[in-house]
Amino acid sequence: MAEQLIVLITAGSQEEAKHIARTLVGERLAACVNIVPDITSVYRWEGDIQCDQEWLLLAKSRQDLLDDLVRRAQALHSYDVPEVIAVPLVGGSEDYLRWIDGAVASR
């Protein structure tokens, strides 16, 4: 099996989060995207500390699709510098991991 990932993406609105999620799944860059509503993000931007409500996307994908997924998420996003970071999956249900492989594009 290819190396599976969880890609974390934040969005500034529920509508933006749904649009990004539907596009990534529709284009087979992600097998599934969970949207976690109403998180609070505290971060430094342009020298100031910001505190904003955001939506967190958890996209399940594979390493070989990561570059395309990152480019697509950035193109869809309203932020100048969107958070798009990947974390490798180190294990889990073999059936689910195989499902991820089958649900995304073949490379």
N, CA and C atoms as a LAMMPS dump frame, in Angstrom:
ITEM: TIMESTEP
0
ITEM: NUMBER OF ATOMS
321
ITEM: BOX BOUNDS ff ff ff
-5.0000000000000000e+02 5.0000000000000000e+02
-5.0000000000000000e+02 5.0000000000000000e+02
-5.0000000000000000e+02 5.0000000000000000e+02
ITEM: ATOMS id mol type element x y z
1 1 1 N 0.836 -1.19 0
2 1 2 C 0 0 0
3 1 3 C 0.875 1.246 0
4 2 1 N 0.376 2.282 -0.65
5 2 2 C 1.062 3.574 -0.639
6 2 3 C 0.913 4.212 0.737
7 3 1 N 1.78 5.157 1.047
8 3 2 C 1.724 5.816 2.345
9 3 3 C 0.518 6.753 2.405
10 4 1 N -0.368 6.499 3.352
11 4 2 C -1.542 7.341 3.534
12 4 3 C -1.205 8.512 4.444
13 5 1 N -1.956 9.593 4.25
14 5 2 C -1.743 10.837 4.995
15 5 3 C -3.056 11.393 5.49
16 6 1 N -2.952 12.221 6.511
17 6 2 C -4.041 13.136 6.859
18 6 3 C -3.503 14.531 6.567
19 7 1 N -4.238 15.282 5.765
20 7 2 C -3.848 16.645 5.422
21 7 3 C -4.784 17.589 6.152
22 8 1 N -4.201 18.48 6.958
23 8 2 C -4.973 19.46 7.712
24 8 3 C -5.021 20.764 6.937
25 9 1 N -6.224 21.285 6.789
26 9 2 C -6.447 22.54 6.063
27 9 3 C -7.44 23.35 6.892
28 10 1 N -7.145 24.614 7.133
29 10 2 C -8.135 25.462 7.794
30 10 3 C -8.802 26.338 6.75
31 11 1 N -10.046 26.704 7.038
32 11 2 C -10.824 27.565 6.142
33 11 3 C -11.526 28.629 6.972
34 12 1 N -11.778 29.756 6.344
35 12 2 C -12.365 30.889 7.042
36 12 3 C -13.875 30.873 7.156
37 13 1 N -14.541 29.945 6.449
38 13 2 C -15.999 29.857 6.534
39 13 3 C -16.437 28.427 6.254
40 14 1 N -17.639 28.109 6.666
41 14 2 C -18.19 26.79 6.413
42 14 3 C -18.349 26.555 4.911
43 15 1 N -18.773 27.575 4.191
44 15 2 C -18.973 27.446 2.753
45 15 3 C -17.652 27.148 2.046
46 16 1 N -16.588 27.866 2.426
47 16 2 C -15.286 27.618 1.834
48 16 3 C -14.804 26.208 2.16
49 17 1 N -14.982 25.777 3.396
50 17 2 C -14.572 24.438 3.805
51 17 3 C -15.293 23.375 2.981
52 18 1 N -16.597 23.518 2.806
53 18 2 C -17.371 22.549 2.019
54 18 3 C -16.929 22.549 0.559
55 19 1 N -16.663 23.716 0.013
56 19 2 C -16.23 23.815 -1.39
57 19 3 C -14.884 23.11 -1.593
58 20 1 N -13.946 23.374 -0.706
59 20 2 C -12.639 22.722 -0.807
60 20 3 C -12.798 21.211 -0.647
61 21 1 N -13.561 20.778 0.353
62 21 2 C -13.753 19.35 0.607
63 21 3 C -14.381 18.65 -0.592
64 22 1 N -15.451 19.211 -1.117
65 22 2 C -16.138 18.588 -2.269
66 22 3 C -15.221 18.51 -3.481
67 23 1 N -14.44 19.556 -3.7
68 23 2 C -13.534 19.562 -4.848
69 23 3 C -12.447 18.511 -4.696
70 24 1 N -11.82 18.434 -3.524
71 24 2 C -10.75 17.46 -3.322
72 24 3 C -11.252 16.025 -3.468
73 25 1 N -12.429 15.748 -2.933
74 25 2 C -12.997 14.403 -3.068
75 25 3 C -13.447 14.175 -4.515
76 26 1 N -14.083 15.171 -5.111
77 26 2 C -14.563 15.039 -6.485
78 26 3 C -13.446 14.799 -7.486
79 27 1 N -12.287 15.401 -7.233
80 27 2 C -11.141 15.237 -8.124
81 27 3 C -10.249 14.068 -7.709
82 28 1 N -10.698 13.292 -6.726
83 28 2 C -10.01 12.086 -6.236
84 28 3 C -8.621 12.382 -5.683
85 29 1 N -8.45 13.601 -5.151
86 29 2 C -7.216 13.937 -4.448
87 29 3 C -7.308 13.547 -2.978
88 30 1 N -8.523 13.373 -2.486
89 30 2 C -8.772 12.915 -1.117
90 30 3 C -9.887 11.879 -1.163
91 31 1 N -9.783 10.865 -0.305
92 31 2 C -10.82 9.846 -0.22
93 31 3 C -12.002 10.351 0.595
94 32 1 N -11.707 11.14 1.604
95 32 2 C -12.711 11.642 2.537
96 32 3 C -12.166 12.916 3.156
97 33 1 N -13.042 13.866 3.406
98 33 2 C -12.644 15.077 4.129
99 33 3 C -13.66 15.308 5.238
100 34 1 N -13.194 15.279 6.476
101 34 2 C -14.042 15.645 7.609
102 34 3 C -13.9 17.134 7.834
103 35 1 N -15.012 17.795 8.148
104 35 2 C -14.999 19.222 8.463
105 35 3 C -15.363 19.374 9.929
106 36 1 N -14.426 19.923 10.693
107 36 2 C -14.642 20.168 12.115
108 36 3 C -15.025 21.644 12.25
109 37 1 N -16.244 21.914 12.697
110 37 2 C -16.709 23.299 12.72
111 37 3 C -16.19 24.094 13.914
112 38 1 N -16.133 25.389 13.688
113 38 2 C -15.995 26.369 14.757
114 38 3 C -14.807 26.122 15.684
115 39 1 N -13.618 26.054 15.114
116 39 2 C -12.414 26.002 15.933
117 39 3 C -11.903 27.425 16.118
118 40 1 N -11.137 27.648 17.142
119 40 2 C -10.516 28.948 17.366
120 40 3 C -9.03 28.811 17.08
121 41 1 N -8.533 29.633 16.185
122 41 2 C -7.111 29.631 15.846
123 41 3 C -6.476 30.913 16.356
124 42 1 N -5.382 30.754 17.083
125 42 2 C -4.598 31.885 17.573
126 42 3 C -3.241 31.784 16.881
127 43 1 N -2.841 32.851 16.183
128 43 2 C -1.625 32.785 15.38
129 43 3 C -1.047 34.186 15.182
130 44 1 N 0.202 34.215 14.769
131 44 2 C 0.862 35.48 14.478
132 44 3 C 0.786 35.728 12.981
133 45 1 N 0.335 36.909 12.584
134 45 2 C 0.248 37.282 11.174
135 45 3 C 0.635 38.747 11.031
136 46 1 N 1.621 38.976 10.21
137 46 2 C 2.113 40.326 9.939
138 46 3 C 2.421 41.092 11.221
139 47 1 N 3.06 40.388 12.171
140 47 2 C 3.529 41.003 13.407
141 47 3 C 2.51 41.108 14.52
142 48 1 N 1.259 40.752 14.267
143 48 2 C 0.221 40.839 15.291
144 48 3 C -0.316 39.453 15.624
145 49 1 N -0.791 39.305 16.856
146 49 2 C -1.442 38.065 17.251
147 49 3 C -2.91 38.163 16.868
148 50 1 N -3.361 37.17 16.116
149 50 2 C -4.74 37.108 15.631
150 50 3 C -5.486 35.993 16.357
151 51 1 N -6.784 36.13 16.447
152 51 2 C -7.646 35.1 17.021
153 51 3 C -8.901 35.042 16.156
154 52 1 N -9.078 33.927 15.43
155 52 2 C -10.188 33.826 14.475
156 52 3 C -10.911 32.493 14.599
157 53 1 N -12.182 32.514 14.236
158 53 2 C -12.959 31.284 14.122
159 53 3 C -12.68 30.698 12.736
160 54 1 N -12.419 29.4 12.702
161 54 2 C -12.141 28.721 11.443
162 54 3 C -12.806 27.352 11.435
163 55 1 N -12.736 26.706 10.285
164 55 2 C -13.21 25.345 10.104
165 55 3 C -11.99 24.511 9.72
166 56 1 N -11.839 23.343 10.35
167 56 2 C -10.69 22.482 10.108
168 56 3 C -11.1 21.326 9.208
169 57 1 N -10.378 21.157 8.121
170 57 2 C -10.6 20.036 7.222
171 57 3 C -9.541 18.979 7.498
172 58 1 N -9.974 17.73 7.592
173 58 2 C -9.088 16.584 7.767
174 58 3 C -9.256 15.714 6.522
175 59 1 N -8.322 15.845 5.595
176 59 2 C -8.418 15.136 4.319
177 59 3 C -7.56 13.884 4.36
178 60 1 N -8.156 12.74 4.03
179 60 2 C -7.408 11.488 3.964
180 60 3 C -6.971 11.257 2.532
181 61 1 N -5.663 11.069 2.344
182 61 2 C -5.111 10.933 1.001
183 61 3 C -3.87 10.059 1.039
184 62 1 N -3.032 10.187 -0.011
185 62 2 C -1.779 9.437 -0.095
186 62 3 C -0.628 10.37 -0.422
187 63 1 N 0.558 9.96 -0.043
188 63 2 C 1.779 10.739 -0.263
189 63 3 C 1.967 11.106 -1.737
190 64 1 N 1.697 10.166 -2.642
191 64 2 C 1.932 10.426 -4.061
192 64 3 C 0.979 11.468 -4.646
193 65 1 N -0.072 11.822 -3.933
194 65 2 C -1.026 12.837 -4.391
195 65 3 C -0.851 14.17 -3.668
196 66 1 N 0.071 14.218 -2.707
197 66 2 C 0.175 15.389 -1.833
198 66 3 C 0.461 16.675 -2.594
199 67 1 N 1.415 16.685 -3.494
200 67 2 C 1.736 17.925 -4.216
201 67 3 C 0.529 18.457 -4.966
202 68 1 N -0.21 17.574 -5.646
203 68 2 C -1.41 18.004 -6.374
204 68 3 C -2.489 18.493 -5.421
205 69 1 N -2.661 17.801 -4.288
206 69 2 C -3.659 18.21 -3.306
207 69 3 C -3.317 19.589 -2.74
208 70 1 N -2.064 19.814 -2.401
209 70 2 C -1.649 21.108 -1.854
210 70 3 C -1.895 22.218 -2.874
211 71 1 N -1.476 22.006 -4.111
212 71 2 C -1.688 23.027 -5.151
213 71 3 C -3.176 23.337 -5.33
214 72 1 N -4.003 22.289 -5.346
215 72 2 C -5.44 22.488 -5.565
216 72 3 C -6.068 23.219 -4.379
217 73 1 N -5.71 22.826 -3.165
218 73 2 C -6.256 23.494 -1.979
219 73 3 C -5.852 24.97 -1.968
220 74 1 N -4.61 25.26 -2.305
221 74 2 C -4.16 26.66 -2.351
222 74 3 C -4.916 27.448 -3.411
223 75 1 N -5.174 26.85 -4.554
224 75 2 C -5.891 27.541 -5.637
225 75 3 C -7.338 27.84 -5.252
226 76 1 N -7.944 26.981 -4.457
227 76 2 C -9.345 27.144 -4.051
228 76 3 C -9.511 28.09 -2.869
229 77 1 N -8.434 28.36 -2.169
230 77 2 C -8.489 29.013 -0.86
231 77 3 C -8.508 30.534 -0.973
232 78 1 N -9.154 31.175 -0.002
233 78 2 C -9.215 32.641 0.033
234 78 3 C -8.038 33.27 0.769
235 79 1 N -7.306 32.484 1.567
236 79 2 C -6.194 33.035 2.345
237 79 3 C -4.967 33.245 1.465
238 80 1 N -4.14 34.234 1.818
239 80 2 C -2.862 34.437 1.141
240 80 3 C -1.92 33.262 1.388
241 81 1 N -1.902 32.772 2.633
242 81 2 C -1.035 31.656 3.018
243 81 3 C -1.897 30.641 3.783
244 82 1 N -2.623 29.786 3.067
245 82 2 C -3.486 28.828 3.764
246 82 3 C -2.676 27.736 4.447
247 83 1 N -3.202 27.284 5.57
248 83 2 C -2.606 26.13 6.242
249 83 3 C -2.97 24.879 5.463
250 84 1 N -1.971 24.206 4.949
251 84 2 C -2.138 22.906 4.297
252 84 3 C -0.919 22.096 4.71
253 85 1 N -1.089 21.235 5.712
254 85 2 C 0.037 20.453 6.223
255 85 3 C -0.363 18.981 6.296
256 86 1 N 0.605 18.11 6.066
257 86 2 C 0.326 16.678 6.016
258 86 3 C 0.997 15.956 7.169
259 87 1 N 0.298 14.952 7.682
260 87 2 C 0.788 14.104 8.752
261 87 3 C 0.667 12.661 8.264
262 88 1 N 1.76 11.892 8.305
263 88 2 C 1.666 10.498 7.849
264 88 3 C 0.829 9.656 8.81
265 89 1 N 0.068 8.741 8.242
266 89 2 C -0.644 7.755 9.057
267 89 3 C 0.32 6.616 9.34
268 90 1 N 0.475 6.275 10.581
269 90 2 C 1.425 5.222 10.947
270 90 3 C 0.746 3.874 11.146
271 91 1 N -0.562 3.85 11.034
272 91 2 C -1.287 2.598 11.182
273 91 3 C -2.77 2.853 11.252
274 92 1 N -3.508 1.782 11.426
275 92 2 C -4.953 1.887 11.524
276 92 3 C -5.602 0.643 10.949
277 93 1 N -6.88 0.714 10.754
278 93 2 C -7.626 -0.395 10.176
279 93 3 C -7.133 -0.651 8.75
280 94 1 N -6.638 -1.858 8.503
281 94 2 C -6.151 -2.202 7.165
282 94 3 C -7.252 -2.029 6.122
283 95 1 N -8.494 -2.373 6.488
284 95 2 C -9.616 -2.209 5.551
285 95 3 C -9.801 -0.739 5.189
286 96 1 N -9.712 0.145 6.177
287 96 2 C -9.882 1.581 5.91
288 96 3 C -8.724 2.113 5.079
289 97 1 N -7.508 1.704 5.392
290 97 2 C -6.352 2.169 4.633
291 97 3 C -6.44 1.712 3.178
292 98 1 N -6.903 0.487 2.938
293 98 2 C -7.112 0.012 1.566
294 98 3 C -8.21 0.817 0.88
295 99 1 N -9.256 1.172 1.638
296 99 2 C -10.333 1.982 1.068
297 99 3 C -9.79 3.333 0.599
298 100 1 N -8.937 3.985 1.41
299 100 2 C -8.322 5.246 0.99
300 100 3 C -7.616 5.045 -0.344
301 101 1 N -6.795 4.002 -0.444
302 101 2 C -6.065 3.736 -1.691
303 101 3 C -6.994 3.614 -2.883
304 102 1 N -8.128 2.951 -2.697
305 102 2 C -9.056 2.743 -3.799
306 102 3 C -9.917 3.94 -4.137
307 103 1 N -10.087 4.846 -3.177
308 103 2 C -10.988 5.984 -3.382
309 103 3 C -10.32 7.196 -4.013
310 104 1 N -8.994 7.22 -4.007
311 104 2 C -8.264 8.353 -4.612
312 104 3 C -7.723 7.942 -5.964
313 105 1 N -7.194 8.918 -6.706
314 105 2 C -6.68 8.674 -8.048
315 105 3 C -5.516 7.682 -8.021
316 106 1 N -5.418 6.891 -9.053
317 106 2 C -4.294 5.958 -9.2
318 106 3 C -3.101 6.685 -9.785
319 107 1 N -1.921 6.356 -9.32
320 107 2 C -0.677 6.932 -9.849
321 107 3 C 0.256 5.823 -10.192
